[in-house]
């Protein structure tokens, strides 16, 4: 695939140029023009790999025991060594099914389907992180309107944050500044049969969070995302700004552990600085590259491809030994 409009490669300087075995890589992405997709294509091609962007919703599968296959726009997809899933939240169910089919056919996945599904379930992911002792904002979940008043007390009262479980990029996240407002909003969401989380508002974070980009067992880059004036959501899609930040050893350890608990090899872990240490807001299985590469001038896409090279080869070696 040609990428005439691909963005320039960020400056990094920490890579080693080593001989690698060329791979055939499938990149599952619905939009070949976006920054993250372009950068991954560019990074793979620069290292001598063949990479193809595939719209996951145009894939269809034969799940027969002895004839497993994936077809795409009339042709069978064959011979791939690795797959990079860039599956949007709105197509998680179908995207995970396609990725699972690649895995069943022996193709190495940068992030596995089960880990992506786990991370996309916000309630389940918070329960898993909590069980493993990861710091979290005080979080409540309830079903009945009669329990709202006690739920608010359990969180510590207003102000508090109400989040739609299915929301992404800050959509469906509301700050309730008074207990009456919180009660009205929660009851309204419940009336619409929407699943919501209620969380304490970490005022000391001052509208900022930290995006830690984890690859393997390392935080390879971190940025501070600051909400615009009058806004508490720091998402870049909501007008937030990104800047380079030095994170603490505790924040680094928290991010790596959170990604590992989710089973993700590549993750964007969003952390808040609270009075009681770092707390994790979310673990993102498909973190965007533009904000973090621009702010840090690091070649994150290149590091993702390097990780893929090493671990796809190891997976193939293990498979040959077990055969």
C-alpha positions as CSV (number, residue, x, y, z in Angstrom):
1,X,0.0,0.0,0.0
2,X,1.4,3.4,-0.9
3,X,1.2,6.1,1.7
4,X,1.9,9.4,0.0
5,X,0.2,11.4,2.7
6,X,1.8,9.5,5.6
7,X,3.1,11.9,8.4
8,X,6.8,12.3,8.9
9,X,8.5,9.8,11.1
10,X,9.2,11.2,14.6
11,X,12.7,11.6,15.8
12,X,13.8,8.9,18.2
13,X,17.4,7.8,17.9
14,X,17.0,4.9,20.3
15,X,16.5,2.1,17.7
16,X,19.1,-0.4,16.7
17,X,19.3,-1.3,13.0
18,X,19.3,-5.0,12.9
19,X,18.6,-7.6,10.2
20,X,15.1,-8.9,10.5
21,X,13.2,-11.6,8.6
22,X,10.5,-9.9,6.5
23,X,7.0,-10.6,7.6
24,X,3.6,-10.4,6.0
25,X,1.4,-8.3,8.4
26,X,-2.3,-7.7,8.4
27,X,-3.3,-4.3,9.9
28,X,-7.0,-4.4,10.9
29,X,-8.2,-0.8,10.5
30,X,-11.4,0.7,9.2
31,X,-9.7,3.9,7.9
32,X,-6.4,3.7,6.1
33,X,-6.0,7.5,6.1
34,X,-5.8,8.1,9.9
35,X,-2.5,9.0,11.5
36,X,-2.0,5.8,13.6
37,X,-2.7,3.5,10.6
38,X,-0.4,5.5,8.3
39,X,2.4,5.5,10.9
40,X,2.2,1.7,11.4
41,X,2.3,1.1,7.7
42,X,5.3,3.4,7.3
43,X,7.2,1.8,10.2
44,X,6.6,-1.7,8.9
45,X,7.6,-0.8,5.3
46,X,10.8,0.9,6.5
47,X,11.8,-2.3,8.2
48,X,11.2,-4.4,5.1
49,X,7.9,-5.9,5.9
50,X,4.8,-6.3,3.6
51,X,1.8,-4.8,5.4
52,X,-1.8,-4.7,4.2
53,X,-4.6,-2.6,5.7
54,X,-7.8,-4.6,6.0
55,X,-11.2,-3.3,6.9
56,X,-12.3,-5.7,9.6
57,X,-16.0,-5.3,8.8
58,X,-15.4,-6.5,5.2
59,X,-13.9,-9.8,6.5
60,X,-16.0,-12.9,6.6
61,X,-15.0,-16.3,7.9
62,X,-15.3,-20.0,7.4
63,X,-15.3,-21.5,10.9
64,X,-15.4,-25.2,9.7
65,X,-13.0,-27.4,11.7
66,X,-10.8,-28.5,8.8
67,X,-11.3,-25.4,6.5
68,X,-10.7,-22.4,8.7
69,X,-10.3,-19.3,6.6
70,X,-10.9,-15.6,6.3
71,X,-12.1,-13.9,3.2
72,X,-12.0,-10.3,2.2
73,X,-13.8,-8.7,-0.7
74,X,-13.9,-11.9,-2.6
75,X,-10.5,-13.3,-1.9
76,X,-9.1,-15.6,0.8
77,X,-6.5,-14.0,3.1
78,X,-3.5,-16.3,3.4
79,X,0.1,-16.4,4.5
80,X,0.1,-13.7,7.2
81,X,2.7,-13.9,9.9
82,X,1.3,-11.3,12.2
83,X,-1.8,-9.2,12.7
84,X,-2.0,-5.7,14.3
85,X,-5.6,-5.0,15.6
86,X,-6.7,-1.4,15.5
87,X,-10.3,-2.2,16.3
88,X,-12.7,0.6,17.1
89,X,-14.9,0.4,20.2
90,X,-18.1,0.4,18.1
91,X,-17.0,-2.8,16.2
92,X,-15.5,-4.6,19.2
93,X,-17.7,-7.7,18.9
94,X,-17.2,-8.4,15.2
95,X,-13.6,-7.2,15.2
96,X,-12.7,-9.5,18.0
97,X,-14.3,-12.4,16.2
98,X,-12.2,-11.7,13.1
99,X,-9.0,-11.4,15.2
100,X,-9.8,-14.6,17.0
101,X,-10.1,-16.3,13.6
102,X,-6.6,-15.1,12.7
103,X,-5.4,-16.5,16.0
104,X,-7.0,-19.9,15.3
105,X,-5.1,-20.0,12.0
106,X,-1.8,-19.5,13.8
107,X,-1.2,-15.8,13.1
108,X,0.5,-13.9,15.9
109,X,-1.6,-11.0,17.2
110,X,0.0,-7.9,18.7
111,X,-2.9,-7.8,21.1
112,X,-5.0,-10.9,21.5
113,X,-8.8,-10.9,21.0
114,X,-9.6,-11.9,24.6
115,X,-7.4,-9.1,26.0
116,X,-9.1,-6.5,23.8
117,X,-12.6,-7.7,24.8
118,X,-11.5,-7.7,28.5
119,X,-10.2,-4.1,28.3
120,X,-13.3,-2.8,26.4
121,X,-15.6,-4.0,29.2
122,X,-15.0,-1.1,31.6
123,X,-16.7,-2.6,34.6
124,X,-14.9,-6.0,34.2
125,X,-11.6,-4.3,33.7
126,X,-11.9,-2.2,36.9
127,X,-13.0,-5.3,38.8
128,X,-9.9,-7.1,37.6
129,X,-7.6,-4.2,38.4
130,X,-9.1,-3.8,41.9
131,X,-8.7,-7.5,42.6
132,X,-5.0,-7.2,41.8
133,X,-4.5,-4.1,44.1
134,X,-4.2,-1.4,41.4
135,X,-5.1,2.1,42.7
136,X,-8.5,3.2,41.3
137,X,-10.9,6.1,42.0
138,X,-13.6,5.1,44.4
139,X,-16.1,3.5,41.9
140,X,-19.8,2.5,42.3
141,X,-22.2,0.5,40.2
142,X,-25.9,0.1,40.9
143,X,-29.1,-0.8,39.1
144,X,-32.1,0.4,41.1
145,X,-33.0,4.1,41.5
146,X,-33.9,3.5,45.2
147,X,-30.2,2.9,45.8
148,X,-28.9,6.1,44.3
149,X,-28.7,8.2,47.5
150,X,-26.7,5.5,49.3
151,X,-24.5,5.0,46.2
152,X,-23.6,8.7,46.2
153,X,-22.7,8.5,49.9
154,X,-20.6,5.4,49.2
155,X,-18.5,7.4,46.6
156,X,-18.0,10.2,49.1
157,X,-20.6,12.6,47.9
158,X,-20.4,15.4,45.2
159,X,-18.7,16.4,43.1
160,X,-18.5,13.1,41.3
161,X,-18.1,11.7,37.8
162,X,-20.8,9.7,36.0
163,X,-19.6,7.5,33.0
164,X,-21.5,5.6,30.4
165,X,-20.0,2.1,30.2
166,X,-20.2,2.2,26.4
167,X,-18.7,5.7,26.1
168,X,-15.3,6.5,24.4
169,X,-13.1,9.5,23.9
170,X,-14.8,11.3,26.8
171,X,-18.3,11.0,25.3
172,X,-20.8,10.1,28.0
173,X,-18.7,11.4,30.9
174,X,-20.4,14.0,33.1
175,X,-19.3,15.9,36.1
176,X,-22.0,16.4,38.7
177,X,-21.0,19.2,41.0
178,X,-23.8,18.8,43.6
179,X,-25.5,15.8,45.2
180,X,-28.8,16.9,43.8
181,X,-27.4,17.1,40.3
182,X,-25.7,13.7,40.7
183,X,-29.0,12.1,41.9
184,X,-30.9,13.6,38.9
185,X,-28.3,12.6,36.4
186,X,-28.0,9.0,37.7
187,X,-31.7,8.6,37.8
188,X,-32.0,9.9,34.3
189,X,-29.4,7.5,32.9
190,X,-31.1,4.6,34.8
191,X,-34.4,5.7,33.3
192,X,-32.9,5.3,29.9
193,X,-31.6,1.9,30.9
194,X,-28.0,3.0,30.3
195,X,-25.3,1.2,32.2
196,X,-23.2,3.7,34.2
197,X,-20.3,3.9,36.6
198,X,-20.1,6.5,39.3
199,X,-16.6,7.6,40.4
200,X,-15.1,10.0,42.9
201,X,-13.8,13.3,41.3
202,X,-10.1,13.6,41.8
203,X,-10.0,17.4,42.3
204,X,-6.2,17.5,42.9
205,X,-5.6,16.2,39.4
206,X,-6.7,19.7,38.2
207,X,-8.2,18.4,34.9
208,X,-5.0,16.5,33.9
209,X,-4.2,12.9,33.4
210,X,-1.2,11.0,32.3
211,X,-1.2,8.7,29.2
212,X,1.4,6.0,29.7
213,X,2.1,4.1,26.5
214,X,3.1,0.5,27.4
215,X,4.8,-1.9,25.0
216,X,5.7,-5.3,26.6
217,X,7.0,-4.7,30.1
218,X,8.0,-1.0,29.5
219,X,6.4,2.4,29.5
220,X,8.1,3.6,26.3
221,X,6.5,7.1,26.4
222,X,4.3,9.2,28.7
223,X,2.4,12.5,28.2
224,X,0.4,14.8,30.4
225,X,-3.0,15.5,28.9
226,X,-4.5,18.8,30.2
227,X,-8.2,19.7,29.8
228,X,-9.0,23.0,28.1
229,X,-10.3,25.8,30.4
230,X,-13.8,25.1,31.7
231,X,-13.5,21.4,30.9
232,X,-12.6,18.5,33.2
233,X,-12.2,15.8,30.5
234,X,-8.6,15.7,29.3
235,X,-9.2,13.7,26.1
236,X,-7.4,15.2,23.1
237,X,-10.6,14.7,21.1
238,X,-12.3,17.1,23.6
239,X,-9.7,19.8,23.0
240,X,-7.2,18.8,25.6
241,X,-3.5,19.5,25.1
242,X,-0.5,17.1,25.3
243,X,2.9,17.7,26.8
244,X,6.0,15.7,27.8
245,X,6.0,14.6,31.4
246,X,8.4,12.7,33.6
247,X,6.6,9.9,35.5
248,X,7.5,8.5,38.9
249,X,8.6,4.9,39.4
250,X,5.3,4.1,41.1
251,X,3.3,5.5,38.1
252,X,5.5,3.5,35.7
253,X,5.0,0.3,37.7
254,X,1.3,0.9,38.0
255,X,0.9,1.3,34.2
256,X,2.9,-1.8,33.4
257,X,1.0,-3.9,35.9
258,X,-2.3,-2.6,34.6
259,X,-1.5,-3.6,31.0
260,X,-0.3,-7.0,32.2
261,X,-3.5,-7.7,34.2
262,X,-5.5,-6.9,31.1
263,X,-3.3,-9.3,29.1
264,X,-2.3,-6.5,26.6
265,X,1.1,-6.3,25.0
266,X,0.4,-2.8,23.8
267,X,-1.8,-0.4,25.8
268,X,-2.5,3.2,26.7
269,X,-2.9,3.4,30.5
270,X,-4.5,6.6,31.7
271,X,-3.4,7.5,35.2
272,X,-4.4,10.4,37.6
273,X,-2.2,11.8,40.3
274,X,-4.2,11.7,43.5
275,X,-3.4,12.4,47.2
276,X,-3.2,8.7,47.7
277,X,-0.9,7.9,44.8
278,X,-1.5,7.0,41.1
279,X,-5.0,5.8,40.2
280,X,-5.9,4.2,36.9
281,X,-8.8,5.6,35.0
282,X,-8.7,3.2,32.0
283,X,-6.6,0.8,30.0
284,X,-7.0,1.4,26.3
285,X,-6.3,-1.6,24.0
286,X,-6.0,0.6,20.8
287,X,-4.2,3.7,21.9
288,X,-3.7,6.5,19.3
289,X,-0.3,7.4,18.2
290,X,-0.6,11.0,17.0
291,X,-0.7,12.8,20.4
292,X,2.0,10.9,22.0
293,X,4.4,10.8,19.0
294,X,3.9,14.5,18.4
295,X,4.5,15.5,22.1
296,X,7.5,13.1,22.7
297,X,9.1,12.9,19.2
298,X,9.4,9.2,19.8
299,X,8.9,6.6,17.1
300,X,6.2,4.6,18.9
301,X,5.0,2.9,15.7
302,X,8.6,1.7,15.1
303,X,8.8,0.2,18.6
304,X,5.5,-1.6,18.1
305,X,6.8,-3.2,14.9
306,X,10.0,-4.2,16.7
307,X,8.0,-5.8,19.4
308,X,6.0,-7.6,16.8
309,X,9.1,-8.9,15.0
310,X,10.6,-10.4,18.1
311,X,7.5,-12.0,19.5
312,X,6.0,-13.3,16.3
313,X,9.3,-15.1,15.7
314,X,9.3,-16.5,19.2
315,X,5.7,-17.7,18.8
316,X,6.5,-19.4,15.5
317,X,9.5,-21.2,17.1
318,X,7.3,-22.4,20.0
319,X,4.7,-23.6,17.6
320,X,7.3,-25.6,15.6
321,X,8.6,-27.2,18.8
322,X,5.1,-28.3,19.8
323,X,4.2,-29.7,16.4
